[in-house]
Amino acid sequence: MQAAQNNPAIAKAWGVIKILSGDERARALADAREKARMDMDSWLDDARYEGEERGRQEGRQEEKQEVARNLLQMNIPLENIVKATGLSLAEVERLAAELTHRQ
């Protein structure tokens, strides 16, 4: 109570708390707003995590493709590139065709 008397912001907040605690409807609305805020925070955290994970996966895939391109330029057999990178044979063949068209 002492802090509320010395600080106008705390006094205002205390007044709002008193009003909300006495009014069932106002308390329900405040609870609903707080739940919505928490749900949104959770949703944003999940979306951020999923985006970061997708970025990591795309980065790993790009790295595999870059390694495959390097191995193709070294004339390593396609089957060995598939084993070394974990890419499918079709993907390695596609990369080989891209390199051929560039030359």
C-alpha positions as CSV (number, residue, x, y, z in Angstrom):
1,M,0.0,0.0,0.0
2,Q,2.9,2.4,0.8
3,A,4.2,2.0,-2.8
4,A,0.8,2.8,-4.2
5,Q,0.7,6.1,-2.2
6,N,4.2,7.1,-3.5
7,N,3.9,6.0,-7.1
8,P,1.0,7.1,-9.3
9,A,1.5,4.3,-11.8
10,I,1.3,1.7,-9.0
11,A,-1.7,3.5,-7.5
12,K,-3.5,3.3,-10.9
13,A,-2.7,-0.4,-11.3
14,W,-3.9,-1.1,-7.8
15,G,-7.2,0.6,-8.6
16,V,-7.6,-1.5,-11.7
17,I,-6.9,-4.6,-9.7
18,K,-9.5,-3.7,-7.2
19,I,-12.1,-3.0,-9.9
20,L,-11.3,-6.3,-11.7
21,S,-11.4,-8.4,-8.5
22,G,-14.8,-7.0,-7.6
23,D,-16.4,-7.4,-11.0
24,E,-16.9,-11.1,-12.2
25,R,-17.4,-10.1,-15.8
26,A,-14.4,-7.8,-15.9
27,R,-12.3,-10.5,-14.2
28,A,-13.4,-13.1,-16.8
29,L,-12.5,-10.7,-19.6
30,A,-9.1,-10.0,-18.1
31,D,-8.5,-13.8,-17.8
32,A,-9.6,-14.3,-21.4
33,R,-7.2,-11.6,-22.6
34,E,-4.3,-13.0,-20.6
35,K,-5.0,-16.5,-22.0
36,A,-5.2,-15.1,-25.5
37,R,-1.8,-13.4,-25.0
38,M,-0.2,-16.5,-23.6
39,D,-1.6,-18.6,-26.5
40,M,-0.2,-16.1,-29.0
41,D,3.2,-16.1,-27.3
42,S,3.2,-19.9,-27.4
43,W,2.1,-19.9,-31.1
44,L,4.9,-17.5,-32.0
45,D,7.5,-19.6,-30.1
46,D,6.3,-22.7,-32.0
47,A,6.4,-20.9,-35.3
48,R,9.8,-19.5,-34.6
49,Y,11.1,-23.0,-33.7
50,E,9.6,-24.6,-36.8
51,G,11.1,-21.8,-39.0
52,E,14.5,-22.3,-37.5
53,E,14.3,-26.1,-37.9
54,R,13.2,-25.7,-41.6
55,G,16.1,-23.4,-42.2
56,R,18.6,-25.9,-40.7
57,Q,17.1,-28.7,-42.8
58,E,17.4,-26.6,-46.0
59,G,21.0,-25.7,-45.1
60,R,21.9,-29.3,-44.7
61,Q,20.3,-30.2,-48.0
62,E,22.2,-27.4,-49.8
63,E,25.4,-28.5,-48.2
64,K,24.8,-32.1,-49.5
65,Q,24.1,-30.7,-52.9
66,E,27.3,-28.7,-52.9
67,V,29.4,-31.7,-51.9
68,A,27.7,-33.7,-54.6
69,R,28.6,-31.0,-57.2
70,N,32.2,-31.0,-56.0
71,L,32.4,-34.8,-56.3
72,L,30.7,-34.7,-59.8
73,Q,33.4,-32.3,-60.9
74,M,36.0,-34.8,-59.6
75,N,34.4,-37.5,-61.8
76,I,33.4,-39.7,-58.8
77,P,30.9,-42.4,-59.8
78,L,27.3,-41.5,-59.1
79,E,26.7,-44.5,-56.8
80,N,29.6,-43.3,-54.6
81,I,28.2,-39.8,-54.5
82,V,24.8,-41.1,-53.4
83,K,26.5,-43.1,-50.6
84,A,28.6,-40.1,-49.6
85,T,25.9,-37.5,-49.5
86,G,22.7,-39.4,-48.8
87,L,21.0,-37.8,-51.8
88,S,18.9,-39.9,-54.1
89,L,20.3,-41.1,-57.4
90,A,17.7,-38.9,-59.2
91,E,18.9,-35.9,-57.3
92,V,22.6,-36.6,-58.1
93,E,21.7,-37.1,-61.7
94,R,19.8,-33.8,-61.8
95,L,22.8,-32.0,-60.3
96,A,25.0,-33.7,-62.9
97,A,22.7,-32.5,-65.7
98,E,22.9,-29.0,-64.3
99,L,26.7,-29.0,-64.3
100,T,26.7,-30.4,-67.9
101,H,24.4,-27.6,-69.1
102,R,26.6,-24.9,-67.5
103,Q,29.7,-26.1,-69.4
